[in-house]
Amino acid sequence: MRIRLDKQKTETTSEQHHMKLAQAYVPWQTFDKTFSPKEALQKGTLFPELYRPYH
């Protein structure tokens, strides 16, 4: 079987130039506690609030 791959043409209209690609929402985060440097290296994060073990 032979498959032909063509390059897709990319045409833009004036309407597409005004469209947003994406908008991110990142809530403010406060980090009060920290792990010790040794524990942070073991867990992969300095902040206990971000530590999520995958067991």
Contacts in CASP RR format, 6 or more apart in sequence:
PFRMAT RR
TARGET T0000
AUTHOR 0000-0000-0000
METHOD contacts of the structure
MODEL  1
MRIRLDKQKTETTSEQHHMKLAQAYVPWQTFDKTFSPKEALQKGTLFPEL
YRPYH
29 49 0 8 1.000
31 47 0 8 1.000
31 49 0 8 1.000
31 50 0 8 1.000
33 47 0 8 1.000
33 48 0 8 1.000
33 49 0 8 1.000
34 40 0 8 1.000
34 46 0 8 1.000
34 47 0 8 1.000
34 48 0 8 1.000
35 43 0 8 1.000
35 45 0 8 1.000
35 46 0 8 1.000
35 47 0 8 1.000
35 48 0 8 1.000
35 51 0 8 1.000
40 46 0 8 1.000
43 51 0 8 1.000
43 53 0 8 1.000
44 51 0 8 1.000
45 51 0 8 1.000
END
